[in-house]
Amino acid sequence: MILCTLFFIIFCLCKLVFLKRESCCYMLAYECYKPPEDWKLDTETSAKIVFRNKNLEIEEYKFLLQTIVSSGIGEGTYVPRNIISGQEDSSTLKVSITEMDDLIFDTLDKLFAKTGISPSEIDILVVNVSLFSPAPSLAARVVNRYKMRSNVKTFNLSGMGCSASVVSIDLVQHLFKSHKNAFAVVVSTESIGPNWYQGKEKSMMLSNCLFRSGGCSMLFTNNSALNRQAIFRLKHLVRTHLGSKDESYGCCTQTVDDLGYKGFLLTKSLKKSAAQALALNLRVLAPKMLPVSELIRYVYVSLREKKTKSTSIQEMGAGLNLKTGVDHLCIHPGGRAIIDEVGKSLGLSTYDLEPTRMALHRFGNTSAGGLWYVLAYMEAKQRLKKGNKILMISLGAGFKCNNCVWEVMRDLEDVNVWKDSIDQYPPETTVNPFIEKYSWINEEYLSFVRFH
C-alpha cells in the first residue's frame, strides 16, 4: 500500500513537471522591418506634407509645428510611398495591400532564413493589424504566399491597438497548451498609408505626428528540446482591460471628424487611462516577478503611507522598485509624454528609458511593432545577457495594458534593424530641427502655399 502510494506521488510529480515543460513558450527569433529609403520622412518631407493640407489655418500649423518639435521623433522615421508622393488621400485596397505585403513578407522571409525553419513547419500563425482587415484576411494571404499546410491554425486580429503584440503572444501561449512541440509565428504591424488624417482637429492631427511605418515578425516554440536555440523564454504575462469605463474606451479611437475625414482620435484622458491600466496590471504582475523581500518592503511602505488601495501608477511607483525583479524595461514607444510619465512614476533612470526614447526617435510610434525596436536596441547595444529578465510594457486602445516578463536564454548582440544607425545612438541631442527651419511661418507664406 505504501509502495503504491509512493509510485502515485512520483507519477503525479512527473506529470506536473511534464505539463509545465509542455506549456513553456520560447522565442527563437524576431525580425523588425526597416522600410526602404524612399519611405523616409525627414524634416523637409514632413514640412511638404503638412503644407499640402489646405484645411489648416495658421493656428493649426503652429500646433503641428509645436507637436512635431516636442514629439521626440527624429529625422529617420518612415511612412508609406503614397504619403511621400502626395497621395495621402488615396485609400484604395491596392495601396493598403502593397504596404502590408512589403512589410510582412520582408520580415517573414528574413525570419525563415535566419532560423532555418520552413513555412511548412508552422503550426500556428497570428497576424495583428488594427486598422486594416481585408478579405481574405492578411493571415490567409501569408498562408497563400508561403504555401503553408492545410491544418495550420490561423488567427487574424484587428482593432487591438498598440498592445496587440502581447495579446498575440498570450494567444500563442494558450494554444501551446494543446499543441505539443509546435511552431508559432506572430506578425505585428499597422496600416499607415490609408489612415493618414487630412482634417484639422488637433486631437486627431496628433496621430500624424507620432505614428510611423514599422513592424515585426516573431517565431515561437514550446519544444523544450530547442531551448538552447531560443533567445527568450516567456516567464509571466498579464493582461488588463479598462474598456468598461467610457473615458478609457474613448481616449484612443478611430473616428470621423465633422468634415468627414477619417482619423485616429487621441484625447487628454489618454495619460490618465494609461496610468490606471498600468497600475492595475502591476498589482497582478508584481507579485509574480519581484522577490518576496521587495514585496514585504513595499507593503510596509504602502501601509505606512496609506496607499494600498490606490490605483494610481504615480502612487504605486513611489515605493515599488521593479529593478529588484527585472534587469531591463522595454516600454512601448507611444510618445514622449507617455514615456516620461511612466519613467517618472516608476522611478526609472535615464539608462532604463534610453532604449524606448531612442526607438521613438529613430522609428517613431510603430504601433504594435514598437516594442521590438526597443528590444532590438537593447540587443544591438549588447545589454542583454544570459539570465537577464526583461519587463515588456505595452499600452493600447481599448484601453488596454498588456505586460510580460522575458528571460534571456543566452548573451545577445545582433545589431539587427539598428545596423546602420546604432553607432549614432544615443545622439548628443534629440531636438527636432523642424522649428529651426519653419518657425518663421506666417499668414503671408501660407497664402502663397495655398495659391500654388
C-alpha positions in Angstrom: 0.0 0.0 0.0 2.8 2.4 0.9 4.7 1.5 -2.2 1.6 2.1 -4.4 1.1 5.5 -2.7 4.8 6.4 -3.3 4.5 5.4 -7.0 1.3 7.5 -7.3 3.0 10.6 -5.8 6.0 10.2 -8.1 3.7 9.8 -11.1 1.8 13.0 -10.2 5.0 14.9 -9.7 6.4 13.7 -13.0 3.1 14.7 -14.7 3.2 18.2 -13.2 6.8 18.6 -14.4 5.9 17.3 -17.9 2.8 19.7 -18.2 4.9 22.6 -17.1 7.5 21.9 -19.7 4.8 21.5 -22.4 3.3 24.9 -21.5 6.6 26.7 -22.0 6.9 29.4 -24.6 10.3 30.1 -26.2 11.1 32.8 -28.7 13.6 31.5 -31.3 14.0 34.8 -33.3 12.4 38.1 -34.3 12.8 40.3 -37.3 12.0 44.0 -37.3 11.1 45.8 -40.6 13.3 48.6 -41.9 11.5 50.4 -44.7 13.3 51.5 -47.9 15.0 54.9 -48.0 12.3 56.4 -50.3 9.9 55.9 -47.3 12.0 58.2 -45.0 10.2 61.2 -43.5 12.8 63.8 -42.7 12.1 67.4 -41.8 11.9 68.7 -45.4 9.5 66.0 -46.4 7.4 66.3 -43.3 7.0 70.1 -44.0 5.8 69.4 -47.5 3.2 67.0 -46.3 2.0 69.4 -43.6 1.7 72.3 -46.1 -0.3 70.1 -48.5 -3.2 70.1 -46.1 -5.2 73.1 -47.3 -7.7 72.7 -44.5 -5.3 74.1 -41.9 -5.2 77.7 -40.7 -2.2 79.4 -39.1 -3.1 78.2 -35.6 -3.3 74.5 -36.8 0.1 74.9 -38.5 1.6 76.3 -35.3 0.1 73.4 -33.3 1.6 70.9 -35.7 4.9 72.7 -35.5 5.0 72.6 -31.7 3.8 69.0 -31.6 6.4 67.7 -34.1 9.2 69.5 -32.2 8.2 68.1 -28.8 7.3 64.6 -30.1 10.7 63.0 -29.5 10.8 61.8 -33.2 13.9 62.3 -35.3 14.8 62.5 -38.9 14.9 58.8 -39.7 11.3 57.6 -39.4 9.2 56.2 -42.3 5.8 56.5 -43.9 4.4 54.6 -47.0 5.1 55.9 -50.5 1.6 57.1 -51.1 2.1 59.7 -48.3 5.6 60.7 -49.5 4.3 61.2 -53.1 1.3 63.3 -52.2 -1.3 60.7 -52.5 -2.2 60.6 -48.8 -5.9 60.8 -49.7 -5.6 57.6 -51.6 -7.1 54.8 -49.5 -7.5 52.2 -52.2 -7.3 48.5 -51.4 -4.3 48.2 -53.6 -2.4 50.8 -51.7 -3.1 49.1 -48.4 -2.3 45.6 -49.6 1.0 46.8 -51.1 2.1 48.4 -47.8 1.3 45.2 -45.9 3.0 42.9 -48.4 6.2 44.9 -48.3 6.4 44.7 -44.5 5.0 41.3 -43.7 6.8 39.3 -46.5 10.1 41.1 -45.9 10.2 40.3 -42.2 8.9 36.7 -42.7 11.5 36.0 -45.5 14.3 37.1 -43.2 12.8 35.2 -40.2 12.6 31.9 -42.0 16.1 32.4 -43.5 17.6 33.2 -40.1 16.1 30.2 -38.2 16.1 27.6 -41.0 12.5 26.8 -40.1 10.4 26.1 -43.2 6.9 27.8 -43.5 5.5 24.3 -43.9 6.6 23.5 -40.3 4.5 26.4 -38.8 1.5 25.1 -36.7 0.1 28.5 -35.6 0.0 31.8 -37.3 -1.2 35.1 -35.7 -1.3 38.4 -37.6 -2.3 41.6 -35.9 -3.1 44.8 -37.8 -5.6 47.1 -36.2 -6.8 49.4 -38.9 -6.9 47.1 -41.9 -8.8 43.9 -42.2 -9.3 42.7 -45.8 -11.0 39.5 -47.0 -9.4 37.1 -47.4 -7.5 38.0 -44.2 -3.9 39.0 -44.0 -3.2 35.7 -42.2 -4.7 33.9 -45.2 -2.5 36.0 -47.5 0.6 34.7 -45.6 -0.6 31.1 -45.9 -1.1 31.6 -49.6 2.3 33.2 -50.2 4.3 30.5 -48.3 2.0 27.6 -49.2 1.6 26.6 -45.6 -0.1 23.3 -44.5 -3.8 23.0 -44.7 -4.1 22.3 -41.0 -2.2 25.4 -39.9 -4.1 27.3 -37.2 -4.6 31.0 -38.3 -5.8 34.0 -36.4 -6.3 37.5 -37.7 -6.6 40.2 -35.0 -7.8 43.7 -35.8 -8.7 46.7 -33.6 -6.4 45.6 -30.8 -4.2 48.7 -30.9 -0.6 49.2 -29.9 -0.5 46.4 -27.4 -1.6 43.7 -29.9 1.8 42.0 -29.9 1.4 40.9 -26.3 -2.2 39.9 -27.0 -1.0 37.7 -29.8 1.7 36.1 -27.7 -0.8 35.4 -25.0 -2.9 33.6 -27.6 0.1 31.6 -28.7 0.9 30.7 -25.1 -2.6 29.3 -24.5 -2.6 27.4 -27.8 0.7 25.8 -26.9 -1.1 24.0 -24.0 -3.0 21.9 -26.6 -0.3 21.7 -29.3 2.9 19.7 -28.4 6.3 20.6 -29.9 4.7 23.3 -32.1 6.0 26.3 -34.0 4.1 29.6 -34.0 4.6 32.8 -36.0 3.3 36.2 -34.9 3.3 39.2 -37.2 2.7 42.6 -35.6 2.3 45.8 -37.6 -0.1 48.6 -38.5 -1.5 50.1 -41.7 -0.4 53.7 -42.1 -1.0 54.5 -45.8 -4.8 54.7 -45.9 -5.1 56.2 -42.4 -3.3 59.5 -42.8 -5.5 62.2 -41.3 -6.5 65.1 -43.7 -8.6 67.2 -41.4 -7.9 70.0 -38.9 -9.0 68.5 -35.5 -6.0 68.9 -33.2 -6.7 65.8 -31.2 -6.7 63.8 -34.5 -3.7 65.5 -36.0 -1.5 64.1 -33.2 -1.5 60.6 -34.9 0.2 62.1 -38.0 3.0 63.4 -35.7 3.6 60.1 -33.9 2.6 57.0 -35.9 5.1 55.7 -38.5 5.6 52.6 -40.6 7.2 49.5 -39.0 6.5 46.1 -37.7 8.0 42.8 -36.6 7.7 39.0 -37.2 8.5 36.5 -34.4 9.0 32.8 -34.2 8.0 30.8 -31.0 8.0 27.2 -29.9 7.1 25.1 -26.9 9.5 22.3 -27.8 11.8 22.2 -24.8 14.4 20.4 -26.9 15.0 23.6 -28.7 15.7 25.7 -25.6 19.4 26.0 -26.5 18.4 27.7 -29.7 16.0 30.1 -28.0 16.8 33.7 -27.3 14.0 34.4 -24.8 11.6 32.4 -22.6 8.3 33.8 -21.5 8.1 33.9 -17.7 4.9 35.8 -17.0 2.1 37.6 -18.9 -0.8 39.7 -17.5 -3.5 41.5 -19.5 -5.6 44.4 -18.2 -8.6 45.9 -20.0 -10.5 49.1 -19.0 -13.0 49.0 -21.8 -15.9 49.0 -19.4 -15.0 52.7 -18.5 -16.4 55.1 -21.1 -13.5 57.5 -20.5 -10.9 54.8 -21.1 -12.7 53.3 -24.0 -12.9 56.7 -25.8 -9.5 58.1 -25.1 -7.9 56.4 -28.2 -10.2 55.6 -31.0 -10.7 55.7 -34.8 -13.4 58.1 -35.8 -14.5 60.6 -38.5 -14.4 64.4 -37.9 -17.1 67.0 -38.7 -15.7 67.4 -42.2 -15.9 63.7 -43.0 -12.2 63.0 -42.6 -11.2 59.6 -41.1 -8.5 59.6 -38.4 -7.4 58.5 -35.0 -8.5 60.4 -32.0 -6.2 60.9 -29.0 -7.9 62.6 -26.1 -6.5 64.3 -23.0 -7.7 61.4 -20.8 -5.2 59.1 -22.6 -2.5 59.6 -19.9 -4.9 59.0 -17.1 -6.3 55.8 -18.6 -2.7 54.6 -19.3 -1.7 55.2 -15.7 -4.8 53.4 -14.3 -4.3 50.4 -16.6 -0.6 50.1 -15.8 -1.2 50.4 -12.1 -3.8 47.6 -12.1 -1.6 45.4 -14.3 1.4 45.8 -12.0 -0.7 44.9 -8.9 -1.1 41.5 -10.5 2.2 41.1 -12.2 4.5 42.5 -9.5 4.0 39.5 -7.0 4.9 37.2 -9.9 8.2 38.8 -10.8 9.5 40.5 -7.7 11.3 38.9 -4.8 9.5 38.4 -1.5 11.8 40.8 0.3 10.8 43.6 -2.1 7.0 42.8 -1.8 7.3 42.9 2.0 9.1 46.2 1.9 6.6 47.7 -0.5 3.6 46.5 1.6 5.2 48.1 4.7 5.8 51.4 2.9 2.3 51.4 1.4 0.6 50.7 4.7 2.7 53.4 6.4 1.7 55.9 3.7 -1.9 54.6 3.4 -1.7 54.0 -0.3 -2.5 50.3 -0.5 -5.9 50.9 -2.2 -4.7 53.3 -4.8 -4.9 52.6 -8.5 -2.6 55.5 -9.4 0.6 54.5 -11.0 2.2 57.6 -9.5 1.5 56.3 -6.0 2.4 52.7 -6.8 5.7 53.7 -8.3 6.6 55.8 -5.3 7.6 52.7 -3.3 7.9 49.9 -5.8 11.4 49.0 -7.1 10.9 47.0 -10.2 14.6 46.6 -10.8 14.8 44.2 -7.9 13.0 41.6 -10.1 13.9 42.6 -13.7 17.1 43.9 -15.3 15.6 45.8 -18.3 12.4 47.6 -19.1 11.0 47.6 -22.6 8.3 50.2 -22.8 6.0 50.9 -25.7 7.4 54.0 -27.5 4.0 55.6 -27.8 5.1 59.2 -27.4 7.5 61.3 -25.4 4.9 62.4 -22.8 3.9 58.8 -22.0 7.5 57.6 -21.8 8.4 60.4 -19.4 5.3 59.8 -17.3 6.0 56.1 -16.9 9.7 56.7 -16.2 8.9 59.3 -13.5 6.2 57.2 -11.9 8.3 54.0 -11.7 11.5 55.8 -10.7 13.4 54.7 -13.8 16.8 56.1 -14.7 17.9 57.7 -17.9 19.7 54.4 -18.7 16.4 52.5 -18.3 14.5 54.7 -20.6 17.2 55.1 -23.2 16.1 52.2 -25.5 12.5 53.4 -25.6 13.4 57.0 -26.3 15.9 56.0 -29.0 13.3 53.7 -30.7 10.8 56.6 -30.7 13.4 58.9 -32.1 14.7 56.6 -34.8 11.5 54.8 -35.9 8.6 56.7 -34.3 5.5 55.0 -32.8 5.1 51.9 -35.0 2.1 50.8 -33.0 2.1 47.0 -32.2 5.6 46.7 -33.7 7.2 49.3 -31.4 8.2 47.1 -28.5 10.5 45.0 -30.8 12.5 48.1 -31.9 13.1 48.8 -28.3 14.2 45.3 -27.6 16.4 45.3 -30.7 18.1 48.4 -29.4 19.0 46.7 -26.2 20.4 43.7 -28.1 22.4 45.9 -30.5 23.9 47.7 -27.5 24.8 44.3 -26.1 22.8 44.9 -22.9 21.1 41.5 -22.9 23.0 38.8 -21.0 22.0 35.3 -20.2 19.7 35.1 -17.2 18.6 38.8 -17.5 14.8 39.5 -17.0 13.0 42.0 -19.3 9.7 43.6 -18.3 7.8 44.5 -21.5 5.1 47.2 -21.0 2.5 47.7 -23.8 -0.4 50.2 -23.8 -3.1 50.4 -26.4 -6.6 51.3 -27.5 -9.5 49.7 -25.6 -8.0 50.8 -23.2 -5.5 48.0 -22.6 -2.3 47.4 -20.7 -0.6 44.1 -21.6 2.7 43.3 -19.9 5.0 40.3 -19.8 8.4 39.2 -18.5 11.0 37.5 -20.6 14.1 35.6 -19.5 17.2 36.0 -21.8 18.4 32.5 -22.7 21.9 33.5 -23.9 24.1 36.5 -24.5 22.6 38.5 -27.4 24.5 41.0 -29.6 22.8 41.1 -33.0 22.7 44.6 -34.4 19.6 43.7 -36.5 17.5 46.6 -37.7 19.8 49.1 -36.0 22.8 48.0 -38.1 23.1 51.3 -40.0 22.5 53.6 -37.1 23.4 52.1 -33.7 26.8 53.8 -33.6 25.0 57.1 -33.7 22.8 56.4 -30.7 22.2 57.9 -28.3 22.8 61.2 -30.2 24.1 64.3 -28.5 20.8 65.9 -29.0 17.3 64.6 -29.9 15.9 68.1 -30.7 13.8 68.0 -33.9 15.2 70.6 -36.3 11.7 71.4 -37.6 11.4 74.5 -35.5 14.7 76.0 -36.6 13.7 75.7 -40.3 10.0 76.6 -40.1 9.4 78.8 -37.1 9.1 81.8 -39.4 5.8 80.5 -40.9 3.2 83.3 -41.2 -0.1 84.1 -42.9 1.6 85.6 -46.0 3.6 82.4 -46.6 0.5 80.1 -46.1 -1.5 82.2 -48.6 1.3 81.7 -51.1 1.3 77.9 -50.4 -2.5 77.6 -50.8 -2.4 79.7 -54.0 0.2 77.5 -55.6 
